[in-house]
């Protein structure tokens, strides 16, 4: 209806323009015919364009009618792994819980690996929403998790001192961290310069903040110049 109104408007303008030209007595019959031919051509072009647009609209309507809804596509995808929407929601909660525990490195690590293996064994883990996280990202985080105990024990031997014990690679690898051992064993160490063979000390793990502190001390340390 709008297209017909548009064409009628074009014709009205053409007639009005033609009448105006005649009224001015400044156009010849040949010039008038030329103008009319141009308007007739424009009308034909517009009609053709309008027809093409209508055809395109009809094609889009047919295409739209054939497109399935997102919900239908999801239901079909879930059906491929034998799951319902409720199953997927429950699995998502399990993945979120496992991700939180692994990110916090909640011990024991073996339990976290067992939980992840159970998630991997589920067909639902093959869905695009879960696959990369369950089969790749979380496993890499577990593999990178250094599961050293919070506290190890060390028995003093002859010639030991707190500096050398702290410097051992299996402990801190940094002699400047000896106060950590001293403070953890104040019940046995009265003087940090005096320790004795067969004493057994707790060697607690350093926090990331403590590691940074003692590394900085080591980097900034400058030995006193020796007298000539």
Buried (B, 14 or more C-beta within 10 A) or exposed (E): EEBEEEEEEBEEEBEEEBEEBEEEEEBEEEEEEEBEEEBEEEBEEBEEEBEEEEEEEEEEEEEEEEEEEEEEEBEEBBEEBEBEEEBBEEBBEBBEEBBEBBEEEEEEBEEBBEBBEEBBEBEBBEBEBBEEBBBEEBBEBBEEBEEEEEEEEBEBEEEBBBBEBBBBEEBBBBBBBBEBBBEBBEEBBEEBEEBEEEBEBBBBBBEEEBBEBBBEEEEEEEEEEEEE
